[in-house]
Amino acid sequence: MERINKHHRPIGIFDSGVGGLSVLKEVRQQFPAEDLLYIADQAHVPYGIRTREEVLGFSKGIVRYLLNKKVKLIIIACNTASAVALEVLRKSYPALPFVGIEPAVKPAAEETSTGIVGVLATPATFQGALYESTVERFAKGVKILPDTCPGLVELIEEGKIDHPKTREVLEKALNPMLEQGVDEVVMGCTHYPFVIPLIQEIVGDDIQVIDPAPAVARQAGRLLTEYDLLTNGGANGQTRFLTSGDPLELERIIGQLLNLEARVEGLNWVGGELQEA
């Protein structure tokens, strides 16, 4: 991969919707000088209920678009897309560093006192080899309680962060875990960190809720350093937001979730390729 002006190239970040904003927020905080390009594939949200072939096709199309924008690193800020597409993309583009997301089962398994860990994630994440491998490697002897939280991604996409329906979905998932003695709850979907305050209300302060976003941002920093791609110093970087859904709606949600006034550009899918609207 050619590296002309490599330090000034943006970091590409993508998700099916607004969930990856939890990762973008951490990247902005840890590496404020970096330019970021965020794609929300809201025409296809949520990925968690789609087939493996669909998610792989969407991920490949987004990566092709990002490569045309000369990104220097790509963060797959979506657990489902990471589970389905990460290894395929790494093999397809060996010179480009990728950061994926896996449920933070390892730290939860290391820190649990009761030996019982709850994981909230989408069906596709639970069915993926990445999740299975993570549990096999790091959670031997630990009881894992999974829940797919049906409808939660859609509620967060609508901005219903502290809403009776959102609480209802979370209580249905979390109360059986509490009854079984869970003491660690892992966010296995990048949408879910936005409802951590509500989750903490339900489970109480004695339960640790693990957000993977800070660790993902740190891994991105390690790869930027390893590949000599880190932007050092200077003014704060620029962030560009694009969506295959409704730009005005995403602007509203970004304002709500990140307290940020943003301009969002539109994208269209045409024959499996992303094009600017």
Secondary structure, DSSP 8 states (H G I E B T S, - for coil): ---TTGGGS-EEEEESSSTTHHHHHHHHHH-TTS-EEEEE-TTS--GGGS-HHHHHHHHHHHHHHHHHTT-SEEEE--HHHHHHHHHHHHHH-TTS-EE-----HHHHHHH-SSSEEEEEE-HHHHHSHHHHHHHHHH-TT-EEEEE--TTHHHHHHTT-SS-HHHHHHHHHHHHHHHHTT--EEEEESTTGGGGHHHHHHHH-TTSEEE-SHHHHHHHHHHHHHHTT----SSS---EEEEESS-HHHHHHHHHHHH-----EEEEEEETTEEEE-
